[in-house]
């Protein structure tokens, strides 16, 4: 194990690509890197969807390499079975009847595939576009929904419309401060109890009023293995599941680094796990964020204390 100075030098070297450039002209460099990744993965139409509608669906063949979704689904089901003390009823969904959310959180250290989920290149390209290269994991969870007997009065929703900017007062910034990247692991349609969202609602830059937007909500329909991405301002909820079986998904809310995360990944993730993953995983865990120090005080280094001159940094 190296000394503290050795570890700092290594971290500074790893983070060179993410540092703020020293001149105003250099501020374009993160944007150029991000757009290069978008072109590489042929995501231009998905970025247009995000800008116009506030949400996009990346199909399985583009979202991740072969075999990843199967491993992610298997690990998610193992975690749910361990938490609940019973196997999920995939055929009829009775094990999770009327469940909307569930207590399946903070899974990152339970299986390496959850760490791999955060480092998928296509997901990172969308994340960087929405939140910049310094974004962090705010929270992660899995959702397991069976059939629902009741809906919110006056709608066919079981989860009311809201934005993921739950910690922010309105009006919001027009650029994203939160975003959600969700991996769909089963069939996903209105009858399956899919996500509901209001296209274009991210442009309103505020929370929905009670009952607002229900008539304009549309279902997200996606094949298993799709990656569903949305802007933190976007109003969304969930439709009633009317079919037998389960709707299974796993994802994360991400935030800009100045927003205090719900999960203490920076403090909890061991160095061995960081070393087993790409350098970007450490940044997603907040290792570059200076806030919340103890008696020794903050670490002042170029990769930790730099400003964020654009929304892409």
C-alpha positions as CSV (number, residue, x, y, z in Angstrom):
1,X,0.0,0.0,0.0
2,X,1.4,3.4,-1.0
3,X,1.8,6.5,1.2
4,X,-0.8,9.2,1.4
5,X,1.3,11.3,-0.9
6,X,1.7,8.4,-3.4
7,X,-2.0,7.9,-3.4
8,X,-2.7,11.6,-3.9
9,X,-0.2,11.7,-6.9
10,X,-1.9,8.7,-8.4
11,X,-5.4,10.2,-8.0
12,X,-4.2,13.5,-9.5
13,X,-2.8,11.7,-12.5
14,X,-6.0,9.7,-13.0
15,X,-8.1,12.8,-12.9
16,X,-6.1,14.9,-15.3
17,X,-8.7,14.6,-18.1
18,X,-11.4,16.0,-15.8
19,X,-9.6,19.1,-14.4
20,X,-10.9,22.5,-15.3
21,X,-8.8,24.1,-18.0
22,X,-6.9,27.3,-17.1
23,X,-8.4,29.7,-19.8
24,X,-11.9,30.6,-20.9
25,X,-11.1,29.0,-24.3
26,X,-10.4,25.7,-22.5
27,X,-13.9,25.5,-21.1
28,X,-15.0,23.9,-24.4
29,X,-12.8,20.8,-23.9
30,X,-15.2,18.9,-21.7
31,X,-18.0,19.5,-24.2
32,X,-15.8,18.3,-27.0
33,X,-15.0,15.1,-25.1
34,X,-18.6,14.5,-24.2
35,X,-19.8,15.1,-27.8
36,X,-17.1,12.7,-29.1
37,X,-18.5,10.0,-26.9
38,X,-22.0,10.7,-28.0
39,X,-21.0,10.4,-31.7
40,X,-19.0,7.3,-31.0
41,X,-22.0,5.5,-29.5
42,X,-24.5,7.0,-32.0
43,X,-26.5,8.7,-29.4
44,X,-27.3,12.0,-31.2
45,X,-31.0,11.2,-31.6
46,X,-31.2,10.3,-27.9
47,X,-29.7,13.6,-26.9
48,X,-32.3,15.3,-29.1
49,X,-35.0,13.3,-27.2
50,X,-33.6,14.4,-23.9
51,X,-33.6,18.1,-25.0
52,X,-37.1,17.9,-26.5
53,X,-39.0,15.5,-24.3
54,X,-36.8,15.2,-21.1
55,X,-36.5,11.4,-21.5
56,X,-34.9,8.9,-23.9
57,X,-34.9,5.1,-24.2
58,X,-31.7,3.5,-25.4
59,X,-32.4,0.0,-26.8
60,X,-30.7,-3.1,-25.5
61,X,-28.4,-3.7,-28.5
62,X,-26.9,-0.2,-28.0
63,X,-27.1,0.2,-24.2
64,X,-24.7,-2.5,-23.0
65,X,-22.6,-5.5,-24.1
66,X,-24.0,-9.0,-24.5
67,X,-24.5,-10.8,-21.2
68,X,-24.5,-7.7,-19.0
69,X,-28.3,-7.5,-18.5
70,X,-28.6,-11.2,-17.7
71,X,-25.9,-10.8,-14.9
72,X,-27.5,-7.6,-13.6
73,X,-30.9,-9.2,-13.4
74,X,-29.6,-12.3,-11.7
75,X,-27.7,-10.2,-9.1
76,X,-30.8,-7.9,-8.5
77,X,-33.1,-10.9,-7.9
78,X,-30.5,-12.4,-5.5
79,X,-30.5,-9.1,-3.5
80,X,-34.3,-8.9,-3.4
81,X,-34.6,-12.5,-2.3
82,X,-32.1,-11.8,0.5
83,X,-33.8,-8.6,1.6
84,X,-37.3,-10.2,1.6
85,X,-36.4,-13.7,2.8
86,X,-38.4,-15.2,-0.1
87,X,-37.9,-15.6,-3.9
88,X,-39.7,-13.1,-6.1
89,X,-42.7,-14.7,-7.9
90,X,-41.8,-13.9,-11.5
91,X,-44.7,-15.7,-13.0
92,X,-47.7,-14.2,-11.0
93,X,-46.1,-11.4,-9.0
94,X,-48.0,-12.2,-5.8
95,X,-44.9,-11.8,-3.8
96,X,-44.9,-8.1,-4.6
97,X,-48.6,-7.4,-5.1
98,X,-49.3,-3.7,-4.4
99,X,-45.7,-2.9,-3.8
100,X,-44.6,0.4,-5.4
101,X,-41.0,1.0,-4.4
102,X,-39.6,-1.5,-1.9
103,X,-36.5,-1.5,0.3
104,X,-33.8,-2.4,-2.2
105,X,-31.2,0.3,-1.7
106,X,-27.5,0.9,-1.6
107,X,-26.6,-2.3,-3.5
108,X,-23.3,-1.2,-4.8
109,X,-21.0,-3.4,-2.6
110,X,-23.2,-6.5,-2.8
111,X,-22.0,-7.6,-6.2
112,X,-19.4,-6.4,-8.7
113,X,-22.0,-6.2,-11.5
114,X,-23.6,-3.2,-9.7
115,X,-20.2,-1.4,-9.9
116,X,-20.0,-2.4,-13.5
117,X,-23.4,-0.9,-14.1
118,X,-22.1,2.5,-13.2
119,X,-19.2,2.3,-15.6
120,X,-21.1,1.3,-18.8
121,X,-19.7,3.7,-21.5
122,X,-23.1,4.5,-23.1
123,X,-24.7,5.3,-19.8
124,X,-21.6,7.5,-18.9
125,X,-22.0,9.4,-22.2
126,X,-25.6,10.4,-21.4
127,X,-24.7,11.1,-17.8
128,X,-21.8,13.4,-18.8
129,X,-24.1,15.3,-21.2
130,X,-26.7,15.9,-18.5
131,X,-24.6,16.5,-15.4
132,X,-21.0,17.0,-16.6
133,X,-17.9,15.0,-15.9
134,X,-17.8,15.6,-12.2
135,X,-21.2,14.1,-11.4
136,X,-21.7,11.7,-8.5
137,X,-24.0,8.8,-7.6
138,X,-26.7,10.3,-5.4
139,X,-28.7,7.1,-4.7
140,X,-29.3,3.7,-6.2
141,X,-32.2,1.2,-5.8
142,X,-34.0,-1.6,-7.5
143,X,-37.8,-1.6,-8.1
144,X,-39.9,-4.8,-8.0
145,X,-43.6,-4.3,-8.7
146,X,-46.4,-6.9,-8.8
147,X,-50.0,-6.3,-9.8
148,X,-51.8,-3.3,-8.1
149,X,-55.3,-3.4,-6.8
150,X,-55.8,0.3,-6.4
151,X,-54.7,3.5,-8.1
152,X,-54.4,7.2,-7.1
153,X,-58.0,8.5,-7.2
154,X,-58.8,10.1,-10.6
155,X,-55.9,8.4,-12.4
156,X,-54.4,5.1,-13.3
157,X,-51.2,5.9,-11.6
158,X,-49.9,4.2,-8.4
159,X,-46.9,6.6,-8.0
160,X,-47.8,10.3,-8.3
161,X,-46.0,12.6,-10.7
162,X,-42.9,14.2,-9.3
163,X,-39.5,15.3,-10.4
164,X,-36.2,13.9,-9.1
165,X,-35.3,17.4,-7.9
166,X,-36.9,16.5,-4.6
167,X,-34.2,18.3,-2.6
168,X,-34.4,21.5,-4.7
169,X,-37.0,24.3,-4.3
170,X,-38.4,25.7,-7.6
171,X,-37.8,27.3,-9.9
172,X,-35.1,24.9,-11.2
173,X,-32.2,25.6,-13.4
174,X,-32.9,24.8,-17.1
175,X,-29.8,22.5,-17.0
176,X,-30.0,19.3,-15.1
177,X,-28.8,19.1,-11.5
178,X,-30.1,15.5,-11.1
179,X,-30.7,12.8,-13.6
180,X,-32.0,9.2,-13.5
181,X,-30.5,6.3,-15.4
182,X,-32.6,3.1,-15.1
183,X,-31.9,-0.3,-16.5
184,X,-35.1,-2.1,-17.4
185,X,-34.9,-5.9,-16.7
186,X,-38.3,-7.1,-17.7
187,X,-41.1,-6.3,-20.2
188,X,-42.0,-2.7,-19.9
189,X,-45.3,-1.2,-21.1
190,X,-48.4,0.5,-19.6
191,X,-50.0,-2.8,-18.8
192,X,-46.8,-3.9,-17.1
193,X,-46.9,-0.9,-14.8
194,X,-44.3,1.2,-16.6
195,X,-42.9,4.6,-15.9
196,X,-45.3,7.5,-16.7
197,X,-43.8,10.8,-17.7
198,X,-45.0,14.2,-19.1
199,X,-43.0,15.0,-22.3
200,X,-41.5,18.5,-22.2
201,X,-42.2,19.0,-18.5
202,X,-38.5,19.5,-17.8
203,X,-38.8,22.9,-19.6
204,X,-41.2,24.1,-16.9
205,X,-38.3,24.1,-14.3
206,X,-40.6,23.5,-11.3
207,X,-42.3,20.8,-9.3
208,X,-45.8,19.7,-10.5
209,X,-48.8,21.0,-8.6
210,X,-51.1,18.3,-7.0
211,X,-52.9,16.5,-9.8
212,X,-51.1,18.5,-12.5
213,X,-50.0,16.7,-15.6
214,X,-51.9,13.5,-15.2
215,X,-53.8,13.9,-18.4
216,X,-50.6,14.5,-20.3
217,X,-48.7,11.6,-18.9
218,X,-47.6,8.9,-21.3
219,X,-46.1,5.4,-20.8
220,X,-42.5,4.5,-21.3
221,X,-42.5,1.3,-23.4
222,X,-39.2,-0.5,-23.7
223,X,-37.7,-3.9,-24.3
224,X,-35.9,-5.7,-21.5
225,X,-32.3,-4.5,-21.3
226,X,-33.1,-1.0,-22.3
227,X,-31.6,2.0,-20.6
228,X,-34.1,4.7,-19.7
229,X,-32.6,8.1,-19.1
230,X,-34.3,11.3,-17.9
231,X,-33.6,14.8,-16.9
232,X,-34.0,15.6,-13.2
233,X,-36.7,18.2,-14.0
234,X,-38.9,15.8,-15.8
235,X,-42.2,14.9,-14.2
236,X,-42.7,11.2,-13.9
237,X,-44.6,8.6,-11.9
238,X,-45.8,5.0,-12.5
239,X,-48.8,3.4,-14.0
240,X,-50.8,0.6,-12.3
241,X,-49.6,-2.9,-13.2
242,X,-52.6,-4.9,-14.5
243,X,-50.8,-8.1,-15.7
244,X,-49.5,-11.0,-13.6
245,X,-45.8,-11.1,-13.0
246,X,-43.2,-8.5,-12.0
247,X,-41.8,-5.3,-13.3
248,X,-38.1,-5.3,-12.4
249,X,-35.7,-2.5,-12.9
250,X,-32.6,-1.1,-11.2
251,X,-31.1,2.3,-11.5
252,X,-29.6,5.3,-9.9
253,X,-30.2,9.0,-9.4
254,X,-27.0,11.1,-10.1
255,X,-26.4,14.7,-9.0
256,X,-23.9,17.4,-9.5
257,X,-21.1,17.3,-7.0
258,X,-22.2,20.3,-4.9
259,X,-25.4,18.4,-3.8
260,X,-25.0,16.2,-0.7
261,X,-25.7,12.5,-1.8
262,X,-28.0,10.2,0.0
263,X,-25.4,7.3,-0.1
264,X,-22.0,7.9,1.7
265,X,-20.1,6.1,-1.1
266,X,-17.0,8.3,-0.7
267,X,-16.6,7.1,2.9
268,X,-17.9,3.5,2.5
269,X,-16.4,2.1,-0.7
270,X,-13.1,0.3,0.2
271,X,-9.9,1.1,-1.7
272,X,-9.8,-2.5,-3.0
273,X,-13.1,-2.0,-4.7
274,X,-11.9,1.3,-6.2
275,X,-8.8,-0.4,-7.5
276,X,-10.8,-3.1,-9.1
277,X,-12.8,-0.6,-11.2
278,X,-12.0,2.1,-13.7
279,X,-10.8,5.5,-12.3
280,X,-14.2,7.0,-13.2
281,X,-15.9,4.8,-10.6
282,X,-14.0,6.6,-7.8
283,X,-15.2,10.0,-9.1
284,X,-18.8,8.7,-9.2
285,X,-18.3,7.8,-5.6
286,X,-17.3,11.4,-4.9
287,X,-13.6,10.9,-4.2
288,X,-12.9,14.2,-6.0
289,X,-15.5,16.2,-3.8
290,X,-13.9,18.3,-1.1
291,X,-16.9,18.8,1.2
292,X,-17.7,17.1,4.6
293,X,-14.2,16.8,6.1
294,X,-13.2,16.0,9.6
295,X,-10.4,17.2,12.0
296,X,-7.5,16.9,9.5
297,X,-9.4,19.4,7.2
298,X,-9.9,19.3,3.4
299,X,-7.3,18.2,0.8
300,X,-6.4,21.1,-1.4
301,X,-5.4,19.8,-4.8
302,X,-6.1,20.7,-8.3
303,X,-8.4,17.8,-9.0
304,X,-10.5,18.4,-5.9
305,X,-10.9,22.1,-5.5
306,X,-11.3,23.2,-9.1
307,X,-14.3,25.3,-10.1
308,X,-16.9,24.2,-12.6
309,X,-16.8,26.9,-15.3
310,X,-19.5,25.2,-17.5
311,X,-22.3,22.7,-17.0
312,X,-20.1,20.0,-18.7
313,X,-17.3,20.1,-16.1
